[in-house]
């Protein structure tokens, strides 16, 4: 090759491939975080709507409970417990589905390691319960603030 001519070859080292892999996985992590955040927001809004419907359907029950002595914090605790239970059950079902998926993948593709980390299982469960707690606050406060007389008249 004459001096000053354009190089027509390329050198690839393990460092270059490693850097490319790091960039690729970093982008995938960011994309996964964004998608998961949107999914949690949508799921939380769904839980809040379900709880608001539950408050509306059970207005007479709330009035009766208040008429016989239930305090605002008792009503609030009841609806927060329902929201946390709802999302907790969803979290457990999601974890079980993830464990089953990991098992199927590890059996179908023997060279692909698929395992479930106890750390991420606990983070996932805590997030699901946290979503229920956060998005259940508004419906629980709304139920607790209802006037017992108006609730008993409600049909």
C-alpha positions in Angstrom: 0.0 0.0 0.0 1.5 3.3 -1.0 2.1 6.0 1.7 -0.7 8.5 2.1 -3.4 6.1 0.6 -6.6 5.6 2.4 -6.6 2.6 4.8 -8.9 -0.2 3.6 -8.9 -2.3 6.8 -10.3 -2.1 10.3 -9.1 -3.5 13.6 -11.6 -4.8 16.1 -10.5 -5.6 19.6 -12.3 -7.0 22.6 -12.4 -3.5 24.2 -14.3 -2.0 21.2 -16.8 -4.8 21.3 -17.2 -4.4 25.1 -17.8 -0.7 24.8 -20.4 -1.3 22.2 -22.1 -3.9 24.4 -22.1 -1.5 27.3 -23.7 1.3 25.2 -26.3 -1.1 23.9 -27.3 -2.5 27.3 -27.3 1.0 28.8 -29.8 2.1 26.2 -31.9 -0.9 26.8 -31.9 -0.3 30.6 -33.1 3.3 30.0 -35.8 2.2 27.6 -37.0 -0.5 30.0 -37.1 2.1 32.9 -39.2 4.5 30.8 -41.6 1.7 29.7 -41.9 0.4 33.3 -42.6 3.9 34.6 -45.4 4.5 32.2 -46.8 1.0 32.9 -46.8 1.8 36.7 -48.4 5.1 36.1 -51.2 3.6 34.0 -51.7 0.8 36.4 -51.8 3.2 39.3 -54.5 5.3 37.6 -56.4 2.1 37.0 -56.3 1.2 40.6 -57.4 4.7 41.6 -60.3 4.5 39.3 -61.3 1.1 40.6 -61.2 2.4 44.1 -63.2 5.5 43.2 -65.9 3.2 41.8 -65.8 1.1 44.9 -66.3 4.2 47.1 -69.2 5.3 44.9 -70.9 1.9 45.0 -70.4 1.5 48.7 -71.5 5.0 49.8 -74.4 3.6 51.8 -72.1 1.2 53.6 -69.7 4.0 54.4 -72.6 6.1 55.8 -73.8 3.2 57.9 -70.3 2.6 59.3 -69.9 6.3 60.1 -73.4 6.3 61.7 -72.5 3.5 64.1 -69.2 5.1 65.1 -66.5 4.5 62.5 -64.0 7.4 62.4 -62.5 8.9 59.3 -59.2 7.1 59.9 -61.1 3.8 60.0 -62.7 4.4 56.7 -59.4 5.6 55.2 -57.6 2.5 56.5 -60.2 0.2 55.0 -59.9 1.6 51.5 -56.1 1.9 51.7 -56.0 -1.8 52.8 -58.2 -2.7 49.9 -56.0 -0.8 47.4 -52.7 -2.3 48.8 -54.3 -5.8 48.8 -55.4 -5.4 45.2 -51.9 -4.4 44.0 -50.2 -6.8 46.3 -52.1 -9.7 44.8 -51.2 -8.3 41.3 -47.6 -8.1 42.4 -47.5 -11.7 43.6 -49.2 -12.9 40.3 -46.6 -11.0 38.3 -43.8 -12.5 40.3 -45.2 -16.0 39.8 -45.5 -15.3 36.1 -41.9 -14.1 36.0 -40.6 -17.2 37.8 -42.6 -19.4 35.4 -41.2 -17.5 32.4 -37.7 -17.8 33.7 -38.2 -21.5 34.1 -39.5 -21.9 30.6 -36.7 -19.9 29.0 -34.0 -21.8 30.9 -35.5 -25.1 29.7 -36.1 -24.0 26.2 -32.8 -22.3 25.6 -30.2 -24.2 27.7 -27.3 -21.8 26.8 -29.3 -18.8 27.9 -29.1 -18.3 31.7 -32.4 -17.2 33.1 -32.8 -16.9 36.9 -34.9 -14.9 39.3 -33.1 -12.7 41.8 -34.7 -12.5 45.3 -33.6 -8.8 45.4 -35.6 -7.9 42.3 -38.6 -10.0 43.5 -38.7 -8.0 46.7 -38.2 -4.7 44.8 -41.1 -5.6 42.4 -43.4 -6.6 45.3 -42.6 -3.4 47.2 -43.2 -1.3 44.0 -46.6 -2.9 43.4 -47.7 -2.4 47.1 -46.3 1.2 46.9 -48.3 1.9 43.8 -51.5 0.7 45.6 -50.7 2.8 48.6 -49.9 6.0 46.6 -52.8 5.8 44.2 -55.2 4.6 47.0 -54.8 7.7 49.1 -57.2 9.9 47.1 -60.1 7.5 47.0 -59.5 6.6 50.7 -59.6 10.3 51.7 -62.6 10.9 49.5 -64.5 8.0 51.3 -63.4 9.2 54.7 -64.6 12.7 54.0 -68.2 11.7 53.0 -71.0 13.0 55.2 -72.8 10.1 56.9 -76.3 11.7 56.5 -75.8 12.2 52.8 -74.4 8.7 52.5 -77.5 7.1 54.2 -79.7 9.0 51.8 -77.7 7.8 48.8 -79.3 5.1 46.6 
